[in-house]
Amino acid sequence: MSLYHLTEDRIGHSRLLDDDSGRRREAFGTAVAHHRIDPGFHSSVWAVIVDPNAGAERARALAGRIAASSRAEAVFVREKSGCLYFVTRARPEATTFDERIRELARRFELRVLGIGAALIEQSDYDLAPVAERAHRAAGILAALPELGDMGWHNQLGSWIMLSRIAPGSVRVRDISPAADVLLEPVNSIYRETVEVYLDVAGRIADACARLHIHRTTLYYRLDKAPEVVRDALHDGSARSSLHLALKLERLWHAHRESPIDFAL
């Protein structure tokens, strides 16, 4: 019996992500007992955040098509607040599931904002925490698309930590005075330059390529950046804090513009 038939109540609503924790855990145990979910091996939850303006009906239609055409044994388990959840047993290093998702989304003319995934671990006995991890990864990718087309929760490292800092709960200047200065509107060109420069670990050629500028222009901007910024770039700890603070502000900005609830 398939995972779909074992756990489905109705199309697009699996007991695996039911609001009732007892029903979720019972469905999870059934799926594991029938070897349709393999904790600690290759089973994973994928979260796909779609354009909230698309509406739940269109989003579910896309999800059904993705599951039906997937070669990754993907099962659509729920749509909630603009996020589609799938369970798959595809090997993380071999799957092209994210490419399939984007291809079908283009056909549906539906914009995908972020794709995240999380492995189901041996210690898991409820799919909800796994779905939350996948959703958090998708939310980070939606806010920071330069990190890639999709992200695995266990590979996002410091971004997971930053995503747990509530907007406004700490002042940027307390993390990095240099970042606080760069966030002033008058310094927008320096912020863009410094952020890209840090993203590529100081590789001049890569920074110039991303910014579409000549290296002399890059050197000029770095030399003319505010003094506190120049000092931070020459200090290992301050440099790391500057980079993290800029990314934290990016996550907060994403919340302000189009709030992403990182929790399931």
C-alpha positions as CSV (number, residue, x, y, z in Angstrom):
1,M,0.0,0.0,0.0
2,S,1.3,3.4,-0.9
3,L,2.1,6.2,1.5
4,Y,-0.8,8.2,0.0
5,H,-3.3,5.4,0.7
6,L,-2.0,4.8,4.2
7,T,-2.2,8.3,5.4
8,E,-4.6,10.4,3.2
9,D,-7.9,11.7,4.5
10,R,-8.7,13.7,1.4
11,I,-6.7,15.2,-1.5
12,G,-4.1,17.6,-0.2
13,H,-4.6,16.8,3.5
14,S,-2.6,13.8,4.9
15,R,-2.9,12.8,8.5
16,L,0.9,13.1,8.5
17,L,0.5,16.8,8.9
18,D,-2.9,16.9,10.7
19,D,-3.5,19.6,13.2
20,D,-4.0,16.9,15.9
21,S,-0.7,15.6,17.1
22,G,-2.2,12.2,18.0
23,R,-3.4,11.6,14.5
24,R,-0.1,12.8,13.1
25,R,2.0,10.5,15.2
26,E,-0.3,7.5,14.5
27,A,0.0,8.2,10.7
28,F,3.7,8.5,11.0
29,G,4.0,5.2,12.9
30,T,1.9,3.5,10.3
31,A,4.0,4.9,7.4
32,V,7.2,3.7,9.2
33,A,5.8,0.3,9.9
34,H,4.9,-0.2,6.2
35,H,8.4,1.1,5.2
36,R,7.0,4.1,3.3
37,I,9.0,6.4,5.5
38,D,12.6,5.5,6.5
39,P,13.8,7.7,9.3
40,G,17.6,8.1,9.3
41,F,17.9,7.1,5.6
42,H,16.7,9.0,2.6
43,S,13.2,10.0,3.5
44,S,12.7,13.8,3.6
45,V,10.1,16.5,3.7
46,W,10.1,19.2,1.1
47,A,8.5,22.7,1.6
48,V,7.7,24.8,-1.4
49,I,6.6,28.4,-0.8
50,V,4.6,29.8,-3.7
51,D,3.3,33.3,-4.5
52,P,0.6,33.9,-1.9
53,N,-1.4,35.8,-4.6
54,A,-1.9,32.5,-6.5
55,G,-4.5,31.2,-4.1
56,A,-4.8,27.8,-2.3
57,E,-6.7,26.1,-5.2
58,R,-4.1,26.9,-7.8
59,A,-1.3,25.9,-5.4
60,R,-2.9,22.6,-4.7
61,A,-3.4,21.9,-8.4
62,L,0.3,22.5,-8.9
63,A,1.1,20.2,-6.0
64,G,-1.0,17.4,-7.4
65,R,0.7,17.7,-10.8
66,I,4.1,17.7,-9.2
67,A,3.3,14.5,-7.2
68,A,1.7,12.8,-10.2
69,S,4.7,13.4,-12.5
70,S,7.5,13.0,-10.0
71,R,10.1,10.4,-10.4
72,A,11.1,10.9,-6.8
73,E,8.2,9.0,-5.2
74,A,6.9,12.3,-3.9
75,V,3.6,12.4,-2.1
76,F,1.8,15.7,-1.5
77,V,0.8,15.9,2.1
78,R,-0.6,19.4,2.7
79,E,-0.9,23.0,1.6
80,K,-0.8,25.6,4.4
81,S,-0.5,29.3,4.2
82,G,1.0,29.3,0.7
83,C,3.4,26.4,1.4
84,L,3.2,23.0,-0.3
85,Y,4.6,20.0,1.7
86,F,5.8,16.8,0.1
87,V,7.3,13.6,1.4
88,T,9.9,11.8,-0.8
89,R,12.3,9.0,-0.5
90,A,14.7,10.4,-3.1
91,R,18.4,10.4,-2.3
92,P,19.4,14.0,-1.5
93,E,22.6,13.9,-3.6
94,A,20.8,12.5,-6.6
95,T,17.4,14.1,-6.8
96,T,16.4,16.7,-9.3
97,F,13.0,17.2,-7.6
98,D,13.6,21.0,-7.2
99,E,14.1,21.3,-11.0
100,R,10.9,19.4,-11.6
101,I,9.0,21.7,-9.2
102,R,10.2,24.9,-10.9
103,E,9.5,23.5,-14.4
104,L,5.9,22.6,-13.5
105,A,5.5,25.9,-11.7
106,R,6.5,27.8,-14.9
107,R,3.9,25.8,-16.8
108,F,1.3,26.8,-14.2
109,E,2.5,30.4,-14.4
110,L,2.9,30.2,-10.6
111,R,6.0,31.8,-9.0
112,V,8.0,29.7,-6.5
113,L,9.6,31.9,-3.8
114,G,11.6,29.2,-2.0
115,I,12.2,25.5,-1.8
116,G,13.6,23.8,1.3
117,A,14.0,20.3,2.5
118,A,14.8,18.4,5.7
119,L,15.7,14.8,6.3
120,I,13.5,12.7,8.5
121,E,15.8,11.6,11.3
122,Q,15.8,8.5,13.4
123,S,14.7,10.5,16.5
124,D,11.6,11.9,14.7
125,Y,8.3,10.3,15.5
126,D,6.1,13.2,14.2
127,L,6.3,14.8,10.7
128,A,5.5,18.3,11.9
129,P,8.9,19.2,13.3
130,V,10.5,17.9,10.1
131,A,8.1,20.0,8.0
132,E,9.0,23.0,10.2
133,R,12.7,22.5,9.4
134,A,11.9,22.2,5.7
135,H,9.7,25.3,5.8
136,R,12.4,27.3,7.6
137,A,14.9,26.4,4.9
138,A,12.5,27.4,2.2
139,G,11.8,30.7,4.0
140,I,15.5,31.5,4.1
141,L,15.9,30.7,0.4
142,A,13.0,33.0,-0.3
143,A,14.7,35.8,1.6
144,L,18.2,35.1,0.3
145,P,17.8,33.7,-3.2
146,E,21.6,34.1,-3.8
147,L,22.1,31.0,-1.5
148,G,20.7,28.8,-4.3
149,D,17.7,27.3,-5.9
150,M,16.8,25.1,-2.9
151,G,18.3,24.5,0.5
152,W,18.7,21.5,2.9
153,H,18.1,22.5,6.5
154,N,21.2,20.7,7.7
155,Q,23.4,22.6,5.2
156,L,22.2,26.2,6.0
157,G,24.2,26.5,9.2
158,S,24.3,30.1,10.5
159,W,21.3,31.1,8.4
160,I,19.1,28.8,10.6
161,M,20.4,30.5,13.7
162,L,19.7,34.0,12.2
163,S,16.2,32.9,11.1
164,R,15.3,32.3,14.8
165,I,16.1,35.9,15.8
166,A,12.8,37.7,15.8
167,P,12.7,41.0,13.9
168,G,13.5,43.9,16.1
169,S,14.5,41.7,19.1
170,V,18.1,42.9,18.8
171,R,19.6,46.1,17.4
172,V,21.8,45.7,14.3
173,R,24.4,48.1,15.7
174,D,24.8,45.9,18.8
175,I,25.9,43.1,16.4
176,S,27.9,45.2,14.0
177,P,28.3,49.0,14.1
178,A,29.6,48.8,10.6
179,A,26.5,47.1,9.3
180,D,24.3,49.8,11.0
181,V,26.2,52.5,9.1
182,L,25.8,50.6,5.8
183,L,22.1,50.4,6.3
184,E,21.8,54.2,6.1
185,P,20.1,55.1,2.7
186,V,23.1,57.3,1.8
187,N,25.4,54.3,1.9
188,S,23.3,51.9,-0.2
189,I,26.0,51.6,-2.9
190,Y,28.6,50.7,-0.3
191,R,26.2,48.2,1.3
192,E,25.6,46.4,-2.0
193,T,29.3,46.3,-2.7
194,V,30.4,45.2,0.7
195,E,27.7,42.5,1.0
196,V,28.6,41.0,-2.4
197,Y,32.3,41.2,-1.5
198,L,31.7,39.3,1.7
199,D,29.4,36.8,-0.1
200,V,32.3,35.7,-2.3
201,A,34.8,35.6,0.5
202,G,36.7,38.6,-0.8
203,R,37.4,37.1,-4.3
204,I,37.8,40.2,-6.4
205,A,37.0,38.6,-9.8
206,D,33.8,37.0,-8.5
207,A,32.7,40.2,-6.8
208,C,33.3,42.3,-10.0
209,A,31.3,39.7,-12.0
210,R,28.3,39.8,-9.6
211,L,28.3,43.6,-9.4
212,H,29.1,44.1,-13.1
213,I,31.9,46.5,-12.4
214,H,35.6,46.8,-13.2
215,R,38.0,45.9,-10.4
216,T,39.2,49.5,-10.2
217,T,35.7,50.5,-9.4
218,L,35.5,47.8,-6.7
219,Y,38.7,48.9,-5.1
220,Y,37.5,52.5,-5.2
221,R,34.3,51.7,-3.5
222,L,36.0,49.7,-0.8
223,D,38.5,52.5,-0.2
224,K,35.8,55.1,0.0
225,A,33.5,53.1,2.3
226,P,32.9,54.6,5.8
227,E,35.9,54.2,8.1
228,V,34.1,51.9,10.5
229,V,33.3,49.6,7.6
230,R,36.9,49.6,6.3
231,D,38.1,48.8,9.8
232,A,35.6,45.9,10.1
233,L,36.8,44.4,6.8
234,H,40.3,44.2,8.1
235,D,39.3,42.5,11.4
236,G,38.3,38.8,11.3
237,S,35.7,38.9,14.0
238,A,34.2,42.2,13.0
239,R,34.1,41.1,9.4
240,S,32.1,38.0,10.3
241,S,29.7,40.1,12.5
242,L,29.3,42.6,9.6
243,H,28.4,39.9,7.2
244,L,25.9,38.2,9.6
245,A,24.3,41.5,10.5
246,L,23.7,42.4,6.9
247,K,22.1,39.0,6.2
248,L,20.0,39.3,9.4
249,E,18.6,42.6,8.1
250,R,17.8,40.9,4.8
251,L,15.8,38.3,6.6
252,W,14.0,41.0,8.6
253,H,13.3,43.0,5.4
254,A,11.7,39.9,3.9
255,H,9.4,39.6,6.9
256,R,8.4,43.3,6.6
257,E,7.8,43.1,2.8
258,S,6.0,39.8,2.7
259,P,5.9,38.2,6.1
260,I,7.2,34.6,6.1
261,D,6.1,32.6,9.1
262,F,9.1,30.3,9.7
263,A,7.0,28.0,11.9
264,L,4.6,25.4,10.5
